[in-house]
């Protein structure tokens, strides 16, 4: 007896997506590799990795061996995304959730990192440094709504509802030098409050930058206040992605692309390391 194999019909959207993949795609990395001693915010524990078991420690009867590692890291180390539990204002998280009550028991009962959505959506690169004709914005530069609009005009692509807007300052070029990258004395460029509201008005679901705090950090002040985190996370529920590396994307002239990001489902956490990529046609 023969049995016929049947398959379900593929919906048109999935069929179109699979057809695009069949024609060929390539990915462009948007993250930094994770390595012990790399630059990290002074507000977060650093990344540490060591081999806890080495080849030869144990050898199987057939001669095989295995090695594995121990990783210690904060949730906001390296390229990462902020959960809505990360920042509170006047005792409340996004939506008026009581921050103190919600964090009892050592993890957040609401807005934890496990609730950050996977993002497979349109990404728009707003290359503010290139739009201003420089390789790297100066420390402490506040990226205004006009800066973002000019970068969008240059790209021929403005972020819209459901998109992810990536703001390039060029600051990732300092990533290998923790002192320069953190920029306590020099300040760090970042989106200003009116720039953040420009993004809110366009309905983005997330926005990211190539700095440690997304914010404008004035020279000599450090990470004392973070008003843009309040506007995005607390007031509008928009996720923030930090420590991005957009240098290759900028060199390739990317403007809009398929943005893919999958956070770790860390129950009750305040953020997650991620490896975002831009997907474009070959």
N, C-alpha and C positions, 0 to 999 in steps of 0.2 A: 504494500500500500504506500502511496506517496502522499505527502502532506504539503499543501500549498503554503508558501510563506507570504504573509500579508504585512503590509506596512501602513501606518497611519498617514494621512495626507499632511503635508507640511504647509503651515500657514504662509501667506505671501511675504510677510515681513521676514520670517526666518529663512525662507527660500532666497530672498534677495540678499540677506546677510551671508548665507552660505555661498551664494554665487560670487559675491564680492571677494570672499576669502579664497575661493577657488581660482580667481583671476590673479591672486597674489597680493600679499601685504607684507609690510616690514614694520618693525617696532623701533622706536627711539627712546632710549632710557631717559628718565626724568628724576632719577634718584642717585644718591651717593652710596658707594659700598660701605658696609658696616665694618669698622676696624677699631681695635683697641686704641684709645688715645685720641680719637678723632674729635673735631670741634663739637661742642655741645653747649647748650644754654647753662649759665651758672645756676639757674633755678632747678636743674634736674640732675639726677645721678648719671654718670657716664656709662658708656658701653664697655663691657669686658668679655672677652672670649678666650678660653684656654682649652687645650685638649685634656680631657679628664681620663681618657683611656687611649693608649697608643698602640699602634701595631707592634705585636710581639709581647705585649703584656700578658695576653692569653693567646695560645695557638691551638687551634682545633686539631683533632687527630688527622685530618686530611691536609694540614698545613695552612689552612685559612686563618685569617686574623681580621679584626675590626678595630676601628678607631671612632671615637665620638667626643663631643665637646660639652662644656658647661658654658652657658651664656647668662650673663647678668646685665640687665639693662632697665632703664626707665622707659615708660611708654612714649616719651617725647624726645627720644634720642635718634639721631640720624633723620632721614626723611620719614615723616610721620604725619598723621592726621589727628586733629583734636576732636574728642567727643564733646557733646554739649554739657557734660558734667565737669569740664575742665575749669571753667571760670564762672564765678557768681558775682552778682552785684547787689549790694544791700541785703545780703543773706539769701538771695534767690537765684536759682538757675533759670534757664529758658522756660517760658510758660508759667512762671511763678512757683516753681517747685522749691520747697524749703530745702536749702542746701545742707544745713546742719543735720536735720532729721534724715535726709536721704542718704547720708554717707555713714550712718551708724552701722557697726558690724564690719567695718574695714573695706567696704565696697559700696558703690553707688547703686541704690535701688532703682533709680530712674536715670535715663540719659547716659547709661554706661556705654563703653566702647563696643560692646556686642550689638548695639543698635545703630552704629554708623553703617549706612547702606553701602553695599558694593556699588561702584560707580562705573557704568559703561554708557558714556554719553558724549556729547560734543564738547571738545576742549578748545579754548581760544587762548593763544599766546599773545599777551600784551607786552611787547618788548619795549619797555619805557626807556631803557638805556639807549637802544638803537634809535628810537624815535627822537631822542635828545642829542643824537650824534656823538655819544661817548661809549666807551667799552664798559665802564662801571660808573654808576651814579656816585656822587660824593657822599661821604658819611653824613648822616643826619638829614639828608634830603627828604622832604615830605612829598609823596606822590599824590598829586591832587586829582580831582575829577577831570580837570582839563588835560592833565598828563595822560590819564587812562583813555580819554576820548581821542586824543591825538594818536596814541599807540594803536587804538582800534581802527582809526582812519588809515593809518599806515599799513596795517595788516589787511585792510579790506574786509574785516570780520569783527563784528561787535558781539560780545556775549549776550545771551538771552535767557529766557526762562528754562530752568533745568540744566543749564550749561555749567562747566567748570572754567573759571577764569584764572589763568596763570600769569603772574606779574613778574617779569624779569627785570632785575636791577643790575645784574652782572656781578653781584657780591659773592656769588659762588666761587669766583676766581680766588677768593681769600680762604676758602675752606681748609686748605692744607696748613694754614697758619692760625691756630686757635686764638691768639691774641688779636690779630688783625680782624679775624672773622667776627668775634664777639664785639669788637669795636667800642670798648668802654670809653677810651679817650677820643677816638675819631668820630664816634656816633655811627649809626647804621641807617641806610635809606629804608624807607618803608611807606606803606599806604597811609595817608592821612585820614582824618575822620570824614572829610567830605568825599574823599576817594572811596572809602568804604560805603558811604551812602549811595554813591553812583552805582556800585555793584549791587547793592540791595535793590535799588530801583529796577534793575534789569533782571532780577529774579534768579540769580545763580544759586546753585545748591551747595557749591563749595568754591573756595578761592585759595590760591597758594602763592608762595614767593620763595626766592632763593636766599633767604636770610633765616636767622634763628628764631625771630619773634614776629615776623610779618609786619610789625609796627615800625614807625619812624622812631629811632632812638637818638635823641639829641646828644651831642658830644658831652662826655663827662657825667651823664646822668645814670647810665645803666638802665636795667629793666625795672624802673620804679613804678610807672603807671602804664597800663595797656588799654587805652580807650577803644581801639579798633576791635580788640577781642570782645569787649562789652557789646559793641554795635552788632558784630557778626554773630557771635555765639549766643549771648544772652538775649538780646533784643529780637534777633531775626532767625535764629536756628540755622545759621550757615556755617558749615564746617570749614576749618582752616588747615591747610597743608603747609608745612614748614620744612626748611632745609632741602628744598628742591634743587636740582642741578639742571638748568635749562640751557647750558652753554652749547651742547651739541644741537639741540633743537633750534637755537638761534642761528648757529652756523649753517644749518640746512634750510633756513628760511621758512620754518614751519609757522603757520598762522592759525589754521583750524584743522582739527584732526579728531579721530576717535580716541577718547581718553578712557583708560582702563585702570581701575584701582580697586583692590580687595583688602580691606582691613582685617586684622586678626580679631576674632570674636572673644575679646577679653572681658569676661563678665564683670560688670561694675567698675571697669577701668576708665581712665580719663583720656586715653589716647592709644594709638596703635602704630608701630612701625609699619611702613608700607613700601611697595615697589611699583610706583605708577609708571605707565608707559604711554607713549603716543603711538597710535596705529595709523599708518598711512599706506596708500597704494604703492606698488613697486613702479 
